[in-house]
Amino acid sequence: MTLSDILPTLAHSLHPAPDPRLWPSVDDRLLRWIAATFGTPTYVIDENEVRLRCRRVREVLGGVRVVYASKALSCKAVLRWVHEEGLWLDVCSAGELAVARAAGVPDEKILFHGNAKTPEDLKAAHGVGRIVVDSVDELERIADAKVLLRVLPGIAADTHPALATGDTGQKFGLGEHDLGRALEVLDGRPDLELVGLHCHIGSQIRHVATYEQAARRMVALIARLGRPIRELDLGGGFGVAYTSSETDFDLVGFADRVTRAIRYECARHRVEPPQLIVEPGRSIVAKAGITLYRVTSVKHPFVAVDGGMGDNARPALYGARYQPRLLRDGGPTTRVTLVGRHCEAGDVIGDLDLPRDVHPGDVIAVPVTGAYHHSLASNYNQVCRPALVGVWDGTTRVLVRAETEEDLLRRDLG
Ligand SMILES: Cc1ncc(COP(=O)(O)O)c(C=O)c1O
């Protein structure tokens, strides 16, 4: 029995220490300074945490090629850090490719994705290291490239339906029939080199077993194709904890069980073990990010802040919830619902205990917002998108400046 069990009122006035599984080591005083200096909302990204996560995934996965999925967070500085840590880069539009090139990532380390690549995308993609082909139509438009064929492994992933991309009936990848047609096209195109197969079962995946199942199916497919396949890309999707009650993906278990499954299946089917590739996005940058807001109004049980679904689309897209924190000490707490400023009832960030005297001007920090926040931001309600501020060892630098109303009006030609 703890002290707070004996004295329930005490539980409401104790401020639990921030959970280190959710927060990078950035001092609260620095966060308050950033809010005061750069305004709110502001995205903060901890360079050290991004680099550590790149190193850890490379270290744990050994000989596996790690490709960062830049859709999770794409800006020149972050892509440079990731490249310096030895990862390849996955882009899926001419825009993401332009940022990667501007960050100095060489073409040979870039893998180009996309389920509906436009002619402009494919023109821009000329010269990249790999193109992951998603349709037969695409093959007609590509020339002189090393390609992987993305297939649907037919696996229902253990994640939100909007994040599951590998089951049959999905818009992604080639089904059985289209795969046959793609191989026929490739047979007549010596300028296109088939180097590998690709699948991506979804995002925010919790269980290693889902990848094991995908790996087994992909090796069986390689055996059925009966042609040399040098690379097997199992996509991204490693889950991360957004609240203390969730767990992070078991990367060590993945390294052990998936590589073992591939070795076993390759021996069974008598195929040469391919180079394994993974494409993590979220698990590289999510925990490195914090979003800072200021309280604008309190109407119990609602506490409203100066951002919301414009800078964080995830609650509205997949019912995502967070564990935010007030950046000051306070007295006894009460349960509130943290909501955004946008004109949608679904603009909710999470339920949390806040000091009863929470008031306009207070700074609220939301953890685990490095992935799919900045990159999914919109101008709904003509609200300007926030700045992205990089933090390194107590110092700060604006990586992407905040949008201004002038920016909004510049595109509006009247
Ligand atoms: C093809 C592909 N690879 C990698 C990823 C990255 O997934 P995550 O950020 O969950 O690791 C995605 C995300 O949608 C994807 O579509």
The ligand as a Gaussian input file, in Angstrom:
#p B3LYP/6-31G(d) Opt

LIG

0 1
 C        5.935000       1.812000     -47.057000
 C        6.129000       2.349000     -45.687000
 N        7.310000       2.143000     -45.077000
 C        7.543000       2.624000     -43.835000
 C        6.579000       3.325000     -43.154000
 C        6.896000       3.832000     -41.780000
 O        6.084000       3.299000     -40.814000
 P        6.362000       3.679000     -39.277000
 O        6.479000       5.145000     -39.223000
 O        5.174000       3.182000     -38.564000
 O        7.621000       2.977000     -38.883000
 C        5.333000       3.550000     -43.753000
 C        4.289000       4.287000     -43.023000
 O        3.184000       4.434000     -43.394000
 C        5.101000       3.058000     -45.061000
 O        3.943000       3.267000     -45.684000

